[in-house]
Amino acid sequence: MILRGPSDVALVDIGLPGFDRLEVARRVRQDPAGAKVVLIALTGYGTQADRARASNAGFDAFFVKPLDPDGFEAVCKKALDAKDR
């Protein structure tokens, strides 16, 4: 799990049925060890409401499938640089 080891970035698919993937972000953000983890949501749903729910749950970034590798790299770098401050 994200909180068991040193995690810098977690890419979480939030569009799968079953377990509420937004709960992953909520749980990570409740734990002090999760404060610096960059949480990135990945889903097939990209409405403004989907983005808002992910942001409110604690995700740092949001991507719609298919994942853009250059965008992903840029978000990771920016987020990690900001969290190191």
Biopython code that builds the backbone (N, CA, C, O; Angstrom):
import numpy as np
from Bio.PDB.StructureBuilder import StructureBuilder

atoms = [
    (1, "MET", "N", (0.831, -1.186, 0.000)),
    (1, "MET", "CA", (0.000, 0.000, 0.000)),
    (1, "MET", "C", (0.873, 1.246, 0.000)),
    (1, "MET", "O", (2.059, 1.190, 0.322)),
    (2, "ILE", "N", (0.287, 2.337, -0.354)),
    (2, "ILE", "CA", (0.997, 3.601, -0.493)),
    (2, "ILE", "C", (1.697, 4.006, 0.797)),
    (2, "ILE", "O", (2.808, 4.536, 0.751)),
    (3, "LEU", "N", (1.082, 3.772, 1.929)),
    (3, "LEU", "CA", (1.617, 4.250, 3.202)),
    (3, "LEU", "C", (2.627, 3.311, 3.852)),
    (3, "LEU", "O", (3.242, 3.676, 4.854)),
    (4, "ARG", "N", (2.809, 2.128, 3.315)),
    (4, "ARG", "CA", (3.709, 1.145, 3.931)),
    (4, "ARG", "C", (5.166, 1.369, 3.609)),
    (4, "ARG", "O", (6.040, 0.984, 4.385)),
    (5, "GLY", "N", (5.435, 1.974, 2.500)),
    (5, "GLY", "CA", (6.820, 2.189, 2.115)),
    (5, "GLY", "C", (6.994, 3.608, 1.634)),
    (5, "GLY", "O", (6.021, 4.354, 1.521)),
    (6, "PRO", "N", (8.203, 3.980, 1.356)),
    (6, "PRO", "CA", (8.406, 5.333, 0.858)),
    (6, "PRO", "C", (7.810, 5.464, -0.544)),
    (6, "PRO", "O", (8.319, 4.879, -1.499)),
    (7, "SER", "N", (6.760, 6.215, -0.653)),
    (7, "SER", "CA", (6.102, 6.442, -1.937)),
    (7, "SER", "C", (6.170, 7.921, -2.274)),
    (7, "SER", "O", (5.772, 8.769, -1.475)),
    (8, "ASP", "N", (6.670, 8.220, -3.448)),
    (8, "ASP", "CA", (6.700, 9.607, -3.902)),
    (8, "ASP", "C", (5.475, 9.935, -4.731)),
    (8, "ASP", "O", (4.893, 11.014, -4.612)),
    (9, "VAL", "N", (5.087, 8.970, -5.588)),
    (9, "VAL", "CA", (3.978, 9.180, -6.513)),
    (9, "VAL", "C", (3.110, 7.933, -6.523)),
    (9, "VAL", "O", (3.618, 6.813, -6.498)),
    (10, "ALA", "N", (1.787, 8.135, -6.560)),
    (10, "ALA", "CA", (0.858, 7.013, -6.711)),
    (10, "ALA", "C", (-0.115, 7.352, -7.829)),
    (10, "ALA", "O", (-0.809, 8.367, -7.774)),
    (11, "LEU", "N", (-0.161, 6.501, -8.837)),
    (11, "LEU", "CA", (-1.094, 6.630, -9.947)),
    (11, "LEU", "C", (-2.246, 5.682, -9.654)),
    (11, "LEU", "O", (-2.054, 4.467, -9.604)),
    (12, "VAL", "N", (-3.449, 6.232, -9.461)),
    (12, "VAL", "CA", (-4.605, 5.450, -9.019)),
    (12, "VAL", "C", (-5.702, 5.505, -10.075)),
    (12, "VAL", "O", (-6.187, 6.583, -10.419)),
    (13, "ASP", "N", (-6.089, 4.345, -10.587)),
    (13, "ASP", "CA", (-7.204, 4.270, -11.540)),
    (13, "ASP", "C", (-8.497, 4.399, -10.743)),
    (13, "ASP", "O", (-8.848, 3.500, -9.978)),
    (14, "ILE", "N", (-9.201, 5.499, -10.916)),
    (14, "ILE", "CA", (-10.411, 5.744, -10.126)),
    (14, "ILE", "C", (-11.690, 5.404, -10.879)),
    (14, "ILE", "O", (-12.786, 5.609, -10.358)),
    (15, "GLY", "N", (-11.564, 4.888, -12.096)),
    (15, "GLY", "CA", (-12.744, 4.616, -12.895)),
    (15, "GLY", "C", (-13.207, 3.172, -12.889)),
    (15, "GLY", "O", (-14.091, 2.816, -13.667)),
    (16, "LEU", "N", (-12.647, 2.336, -12.046)),
    (16, "LEU", "CA", (-13.028, 0.932, -12.019)),
    (16, "LEU", "C", (-14.230, 0.721, -11.105)),
    (16, "LEU", "O", (-14.395, 1.452, -10.128)),
    (17, "PRO", "N", (-15.067, -0.262, -11.403)),
    (17, "PRO", "CA", (-16.232, -0.510, -10.553)),
    (17, "PRO", "C", (-15.833, -1.131, -9.216)),
    (17, "PRO", "O", (-14.755, -1.711, -9.085)),
    (18, "GLY", "N", (-16.700, -1.005, -8.247)),
    (18, "GLY", "CA", (-16.435, -1.604, -6.937)),
    (18, "GLY", "C", (-15.965, -0.580, -5.940)),
    (18, "GLY", "O", (-16.621, 0.438, -5.722)),
    (19, "PHE", "N", (-14.817, -0.850, -5.328)),
    (19, "PHE", "CA", (-14.251, 0.005, -4.296)),
    (19, "PHE", "C", (-14.146, 1.448, -4.773)),
    (19, "PHE", "O", (-13.710, 1.703, -5.895)),
    (20, "ASP", "N", (-14.535, 2.367, -3.946)),
    (20, "ASP", "CA", (-14.468, 3.790, -4.257)),
    (20, "ASP", "C", (-13.007, 4.235, -4.250)),
    (20, "ASP", "O", (-12.409, 4.393, -3.186)),
    (21, "ARG", "N", (-12.437, 4.436, -5.427)),
    (21, "ARG", "CA", (-11.023, 4.801, -5.532)),
    (21, "ARG", "C", (-10.750, 6.172, -4.939)),
    (21, "ARG", "O", (-9.617, 6.453, -4.548)),
    (22, "LEU", "N", (-11.754, 7.030, -4.863)),
    (22, "LEU", "CA", (-11.555, 8.325, -4.223)),
    (22, "LEU", "C", (-11.250, 8.149, -2.739)),
    (22, "LEU", "O", (-10.602, 8.995, -2.124)),
    (23, "GLU", "N", (-11.723, 7.043, -2.173)),
    (23, "GLU", "CA", (-11.447, 6.754, -0.769)),
    (23, "GLU", "C", (-9.953, 6.517, -0.549)),
    (23, "GLU", "O", (-9.444, 6.771, 0.543)),
    (24, "VAL", "N", (-9.254, 6.039, -1.558)),
    (24, "VAL", "CA", (-7.806, 5.854, -1.461)),
    (24, "VAL", "C", (-7.152, 7.192, -1.114)),
    (24, "VAL", "O", (-6.339, 7.271, -0.193)),
    (25, "ALA", "N", (-7.508, 8.230, -1.847)),
    (25, "ALA", "CA", (-6.932, 9.550, -1.598)),
    (25, "ALA", "C", (-7.301, 10.055, -0.211)),
    (25, "ALA", "O", (-6.459, 10.602, 0.502)),
    (26, "ARG", "N", (-8.539, 9.874, 0.164)),
    (26, "ARG", "CA", (-8.969, 10.345, 1.483)),
    (26, "ARG", "C", (-8.155, 9.680, 2.598)),
    (26, "ARG", "O", (-7.728, 10.346, 3.541)),
    (27, "ARG", "N", (-7.947, 8.381, 2.485)),
    (27, "ARG", "CA", (-7.200, 7.647, 3.510)),
    (27, "ARG", "C", (-5.727, 8.050, 3.536)),
    (27, "ARG", "O", (-5.135, 8.201, 4.605)),
    (28, "VAL", "N", (-5.145, 8.221, 2.355)),
    (28, "VAL", "CA", (-3.742, 8.635, 2.289)),
    (28, "VAL", "C", (-3.581, 10.011, 2.911)),
    (28, "VAL", "O", (-2.638, 10.237, 3.669)),
    (29, "ARG", "N", (-4.476, 10.926, 2.608)),
    (29, "ARG", "CA", (-4.365, 12.297, 3.122)),
    (29, "ARG", "C", (-4.635, 12.392, 4.622)),
    (29, "ARG", "O", (-4.184, 13.339, 5.265)),
    (30, "GLN", "N", (-5.354, 11.438, 5.185)),
    (30, "GLN", "CA", (-5.608, 11.437, 6.628)),
    (30, "GLN", "C", (-4.386, 11.009, 7.427)),
    (30, "GLN", "O", (-4.273, 11.338, 8.608)),
    (31, "ASP", "N", (-3.479, 10.288, 6.804)),
    (31, "ASP", "CA", (-2.295, 9.773, 7.485)),
    (31, "ASP", "C", (-1.132, 10.749, 7.283)),
    (31, "ASP", "O", (-0.887, 11.179, 6.156)),
    (32, "PRO", "N", (-0.413, 11.107, 8.345)),
    (32, "PRO", "CA", (0.725, 12.015, 8.189)),
    (32, "PRO", "C", (1.759, 11.531, 7.172)),
    (32, "PRO", "O", (2.411, 12.345, 6.519)),
    (33, "ALA", "N", (1.911, 10.219, 7.035)),
    (33, "ALA", "CA", (2.869, 9.677, 6.068)),
    (33, "ALA", "C", (2.445, 9.936, 4.629)),
    (33, "ALA", "O", (3.267, 9.841, 3.717)),
    (34, "GLY", "N", (1.186, 10.259, 4.414)),
    (34, "GLY", "CA", (0.680, 10.494, 3.065)),
    (34, "GLY", "C", (0.692, 11.940, 2.624)),
    (34, "GLY", "O", (0.274, 12.250, 1.509)),
    (35, "ALA", "N", (1.159, 12.821, 3.472)),
    (35, "ALA", "CA", (1.124, 14.252, 3.156)),
    (35, "ALA", "C", (1.965, 14.623, 1.942)),
    (35, "ALA", "O", (1.586, 15.502, 1.167)),
    (36, "LYS", "N", (3.105, 13.959, 1.774)),
    (36, "LYS", "CA", (4.003, 14.317, 0.670)),
    (36, "LYS", "C", (3.832, 13.447, -0.568)),
    (36, "LYS", "O", (4.485, 13.690, -1.583)),
    (37, "VAL", "N", (2.969, 12.440, -0.505)),
    (37, "VAL", "CA", (2.758, 11.572, -1.661)),
    (37, "VAL", "C", (1.985, 12.344, -2.729)),
    (37, "VAL", "O", (0.953, 12.951, -2.446)),
    (38, "VAL", "N", (2.491, 12.312, -3.942)),
    (38, "VAL", "CA", (1.787, 12.935, -5.063)),
    (38, "VAL", "C", (0.772, 11.912, -5.561)),
    (38, "VAL", "O", (1.143, 10.845, -6.049)),
    (39, "LEU", "N", (-0.506, 12.245, -5.436)),
    (39, "LEU", "CA", (-1.581, 11.348, -5.866)),
    (39, "LEU", "C", (-2.115, 11.810, -7.216)),
    (39, "LEU", "O", (-2.530, 12.957, -7.381)),
    (40, "ILE", "N", (-2.095, 10.897, -8.169)),
    (40, "ILE", "CA", (-2.560, 11.204, -9.514)),
    (40, "ILE", "C", (-3.698, 10.271, -9.864)),
    (40, "ILE", "O", (-3.551, 9.050, -9.830)),
    (41, "ALA", "N", (-4.838, 10.858, -10.201)),
    (41, "ALA", "CA", (-6.018, 10.094, -10.587)),
    (41, "ALA", "C", (-5.962, 9.801, -12.082)),
    (41, "ALA", "O", (-5.582, 10.659, -12.879)),
    (42, "LEU", "N", (-6.340, 8.591, -12.450)),
    (42, "LEU", "CA", (-6.428, 8.175, -13.848)),
    (42, "LEU", "C", (-7.793, 7.547, -14.053)),
    (42, "LEU", "O", (-8.203, 6.682, -13.279)),
    (43, "THR", "N", (-8.497, 7.976, -15.087)),
    (43, "THR", "CA", (-9.840, 7.463, -15.321)),
    (43, "THR", "C", (-10.236, 7.621, -16.784)),
    (43, "THR", "O", (-9.601, 8.348, -17.548)),
    (44, "GLY", "N", (-11.288, 6.929, -17.145)),
    (44, "GLY", "CA", (-11.862, 7.076, -18.477)),
    (44, "GLY", "C", (-12.935, 8.152, -18.506)),
    (44, "GLY", "O", (-13.493, 8.450, -19.562)),
    (45, "TYR", "N", (-13.222, 8.732, -17.356)),
    (45, "TYR", "CA", (-14.271, 9.747, -17.232)),
    (45, "TYR", "C", (-13.619, 11.093, -16.958)),
    (45, "TYR", "O", (-12.839, 11.225, -16.015)),
    (46, "GLY", "N", (-13.929, 12.080, -17.767)),
    (46, "GLY", "CA", (-13.225, 13.346, -17.637)),
    (46, "GLY", "C", (-14.094, 14.568, -17.500)),
    (46, "GLY", "O", (-13.708, 15.654, -17.934)),
    (47, "THR", "N", (-15.258, 14.415, -16.905)),
    (47, "THR", "CA", (-16.114, 15.595, -16.749)),
    (47, "THR", "C", (-15.551, 16.511, -15.666)),
    (47, "THR", "O", (-14.699, 16.107, -14.875)),
    (48, "GLN", "N", (-16.032, 17.735, -15.642)),
    (48, "GLN", "CA", (-15.616, 18.670, -14.595)),
    (48, "GLN", "C", (-15.999, 18.130, -13.222)),
    (48, "GLN", "O", (-15.253, 18.305, -12.259)),
    (49, "ALA", "N", (-17.151, 17.477, -13.124)),
    (49, "ALA", "CA", (-17.583, 16.905, -11.849)),
    (49, "ALA", "C", (-16.612, 15.812, -11.396)),
    (49, "ALA", "O", (-16.283, 15.729, -10.213)),
    (50, "ASP", "N", (-16.152, 14.971, -12.335)),
    (50, "ASP", "CA", (-15.169, 13.933, -12.004)),
    (50, "ASP", "C", (-13.877, 14.558, -11.487)),
    (50, "ASP", "O", (-13.303, 14.099, -10.499)),
    (51, "ARG", "N", (-13.431, 15.603, -12.162)),
    (51, "ARG", "CA", (-12.210, 16.294, -11.757)),
    (51, "ARG", "C", (-12.368, 16.922, -10.376)),
    (51, "ARG", "O", (-11.462, 16.845, -9.546)),
    (52, "ALA", "N", (-13.513, 17.539, -10.135)),
    (52, "ALA", "CA", (-13.768, 18.183, -8.845)),
    (52, "ALA", "C", (-13.799, 17.159, -7.713)),
    (52, "ALA", "O", (-13.237, 17.400, -6.644)),
    (53, "ARG", "N", (-14.453, 16.016, -7.941)),
    (53, "ARG", "CA", (-14.508, 14.969, -6.912)),
    (53, "ARG", "C", (-13.101, 14.464, -6.581)),
    (53, "ARG", "O", (-12.767, 14.253, -5.415)),
    (54, "ALA", "N", (-12.286, 14.276, -7.611)),
    (54, "ALA", "CA", (-10.920, 13.799, -7.388)),
    (54, "ALA", "C", (-10.106, 14.837, -6.613)),
    (54, "ALA", "O", (-9.371, 14.493, -5.687)),
    (55, "SER", "N", (-10.239, 16.078, -6.989)),
    (55, "SER", "CA", (-9.515, 17.141, -6.288)),
    (55, "SER", "C", (-9.965, 17.250, -4.836)),
    (55, "SER", "O", (-9.137, 17.380, -3.935)),
    (56, "ASN", "N", (-11.266, 17.197, -4.610)),
    (56, "ASN", "CA", (-11.804, 17.283, -3.248)),
    (56, "ASN", "C", (-11.378, 16.091, -2.391)),
    (56, "ASN", "O", (-11.259, 16.217, -1.172)),
    (57, "ALA", "N", (-11.153, 14.954, -3.012)),
    (57, "ALA", "CA", (-10.724, 13.759, -2.280)),
    (57, "ALA", "C", (-9.252, 13.834, -1.894)),
    (57, "ALA", "O", (-8.816, 13.121, -0.991)),
    (58, "GLY", "N", (-8.469, 14.698, -2.573)),
    (58, "GLY", "CA", (-7.059, 14.851, -2.225)),
    (58, "GLY", "C", (-6.072, 14.539, -3.330)),
    (58, "GLY", "O", (-4.864, 14.545, -3.097)),
    (59, "PHE", "N", (-6.567, 14.263, -4.539)),
    (59, "PHE", "CA", (-5.648, 14.007, -5.648)),
    (59, "PHE", "C", (-4.978, 15.307, -6.077)),
    (59, "PHE", "O", (-5.597, 16.371, -6.073)),
    (60, "ASP", "N", (-3.706, 15.205, -6.445)),
    (60, "ASP", "CA", (-2.945, 16.370, -6.901)),
    (60, "ASP", "C", (-3.142, 16.648, -8.384)),
    (60, "ASP", "O", (-3.037, 17.792, -8.826)),
    (61, "ALA", "N", (-3.426, 15.610, -9.144)),
    (61, "ALA", "CA", (-3.568, 15.755, -10.589)),
    (61, "ALA", "C", (-4.586, 14.737, -11.097)),
    (61, "ALA", "O", (-4.928, 13.786, -10.395)),
    (62, "PHE", "N", (-5.061, 14.945, -12.311)),
    (62, "PHE", "CA", (-6.132, 14.145, -12.888)),
    (62, "PHE", "C", (-5.826, 13.932, -14.362)),
    (62, "PHE", "O", (-5.583, 14.894, -15.090)),
    (63, "PHE", "N", (-5.836, 12.685, -14.808)),
    (63, "PHE", "CA", (-5.628, 12.350, -16.216)),
    (63, "PHE", "C", (-6.757, 11.466, -16.706)),
    (63, "PHE", "O", (-7.261, 10.608, -15.981)),
    (64, "VAL", "N", (-7.144, 11.693, -17.951)),
    (64, "VAL", "CA", (-8.124, 10.844, -18.622)),
    (64, "VAL", "C", (-7.347, 9.896, -19.530)),
    (64, "VAL", "O", (-6.396, 10.294, -20.201)),
    (65, "LYS", "N", (-7.773, 8.633, -19.537)),
    (65, "LYS", "CA", (-7.125, 7.626, -20.387)),
    (65, "LYS", "C", (-7.326, 7.986, -21.860)),
    (65, "LYS", "O", (-8.358, 8.551, -22.222)),
    (66, "PRO", "N", (-6.365, 7.668, -22.695)),
    (66, "PRO", "CA", (-5.061, 7.077, -22.394)),
    (66, "PRO", "C", (-4.128, 8.113, -21.770)),
    (66, "PRO", "O", (-4.196, 9.300, -22.088)),
    (67, "LEU", "N", (-3.273, 7.652, -20.892)),
    (67, "LEU", "CA", (-2.350, 8.514, -20.167)),
    (67, "LEU", "C", (-1.328, 9.111, -21.118)),
    (67, "LEU", "O", (-0.679, 8.397, -21.882)),
    (68, "ASP", "N", (-1.195, 10.419, -21.063)),
    (68, "ASP", "CA", (-0.193, 11.142, -21.844)),
    (68, "ASP", "C", (1.127, 11.089, -21.071)),
    (68, "ASP", "O", (1.242, 11.730, -20.027)),
    (69, "PRO", "N", (2.131, 10.338, -21.556)),
    (69, "PRO", "CA", (3.363, 10.174, -20.786)),
    (69, "PRO", "C", (4.109, 11.487, -20.539)),
    (69, "PRO", "O", (4.691, 11.666, -19.469)),
    (70, "ASP", "N", (4.102, 12.394, -21.495)),
    (70, "ASP", "CA", (4.792, 13.668, -21.299)),
    (70, "ASP", "C", (4.082, 14.515, -20.245)),
    (70, "ASP", "O", (4.725, 15.137, -19.400)),
    (71, "GLY", "N", (2.762, 14.532, -20.303)),
    (71, "GLY", "CA", (1.987, 15.255, -19.304)),
    (71, "GLY", "C", (2.169, 14.658, -17.926)),
    (71, "GLY", "O", (2.287, 15.382, -16.937)),
    (72, "PHE", "N", (2.191, 13.338, -17.860)),
    (72, "PHE", "CA", (2.397, 12.635, -16.596)),
    (72, "PHE", "C", (3.756, 12.993, -15.993)),
    (72, "PHE", "O", (3.857, 13.286, -14.802)),
    (73, "GLU", "N", (4.795, 12.965, -16.824)),
    (73, "GLU", "CA", (6.130, 13.303, -16.354)),
    (73, "GLU", "C", (6.183, 14.746, -15.848)),
    (73, "GLU", "O", (6.784, 15.015, -14.808)),
    (74, "ALA", "N", (5.564, 15.664, -16.572)),
    (74, "ALA", "CA", (5.570, 17.072, -16.176)),
    (74, "ALA", "C", (4.845, 17.281, -14.850)),
    (74, "ALA", "O", (5.318, 18.024, -13.990)),
    (75, "VAL", "N", (3.703, 16.630, -14.685)),
    (75, "VAL", "CA", (2.946, 16.753, -13.441)),
    (75, "VAL", "C", (3.739, 16.182, -12.278)),
    (75, "VAL", "O", (3.790, 16.790, -11.208)),
    (76, "CYS", "N", (4.356, 15.030, -12.468)),
    (76, "CYS", "CA", (5.155, 14.418, -11.400)),
    (76, "CYS", "C", (6.297, 15.334, -10.989)),
    (76, "CYS", "O", (6.522, 15.552, -9.799)),
    (77, "LYS", "N", (7.012, 15.868, -11.959)),
    (77, "LYS", "CA", (8.140, 16.743, -11.652)),
    (77, "LYS", "C", (7.673, 17.983, -10.912)),
    (77, "LYS", "O", (8.261, 18.350, -9.895)),
    (78, "LYS", "N", (6.640, 18.627, -11.395)),
    (78, "LYS", "CA", (6.131, 19.853, -10.768)),
    (78, "LYS", "C", (5.639, 19.571, -9.357)),
    (78, "LYS", "O", (5.954, 20.309, -8.424)),
    (79, "ALA", "N", (4.876, 18.513, -9.206)),
    (79, "ALA", "CA", (4.311, 18.185, -7.889)),
    (79, "ALA", "C", (5.391, 17.797, -6.892)),
    (79, "ALA", "O", (5.342, 18.211, -5.734)),
    (80, "LEU", "N", (6.358, 17.014, -7.326)),
    (80, "LEU", "CA", (7.432, 16.603, -6.424)),
    (80, "LEU", "C", (8.292, 17.801, -6.018)),
    (80, "LEU", "O", (8.702, 17.920, -4.864)),
    (81, "ASP", "N", (8.558, 18.684, -6.979)),
    (81, "ASP", "CA", (9.335, 19.890, -6.658)),
    (81, "ASP", "C", (8.589, 20.745, -5.638)),
    (81, "ASP", "O", (9.200, 21.263, -4.703)),
    (82, "ALA", "N", (7.294, 20.895, -5.805)),
    (82, "ALA", "CA", (6.486, 21.704, -4.887)),
    (82, "ALA", "C", (6.410, 21.076, -3.501)),
    (82, "ALA", "O", (6.465, 21.786, -2.497)),
    (83, "LYS", "N", (6.285, 19.759, -3.438)),
    (83, "LYS", "CA", (6.163, 19.089, -2.141)),
    (83, "LYS", "C", (7.492, 19.049, -1.395)),
    (83, "LYS", "O", (7.504, 18.873, -0.176)),
    (84, "ASP", "N", (8.611, 19.207, -2.101)),
    (84, "ASP", "CA", (9.914, 19.220, -1.445)),
    (84, "ASP", "C", (10.180, 20.549, -0.732)),
    (84, "ASP", "O", (11.077, 20.630, 0.107)),
    (85, "ARG", "N", (9.440, 21.551, -1.047)),
    (85, "ARG", "CA", (9.647, 22.879, -0.446)),
    (85, "ARG", "C", (9.114, 22.954, 0.936)),
    (85, "ARG", "O", (9.208, 24.000, 1.578)),
]
sb = StructureBuilder()
sb.init_structure("model")
sb.init_model(0)
sb.init_chain("A")
sb.init_seg("    ")
for serial, (resi, resn, name, xyz) in enumerate(atoms, 1):
    if name == "N":
        sb.init_residue(resn, " ", resi, " ")
    sb.init_atom(name, np.array(xyz, "f"), 0.0, 1.0, " ", f" {name:<3s}", serial, name[0])
structure = sb.get_structure()
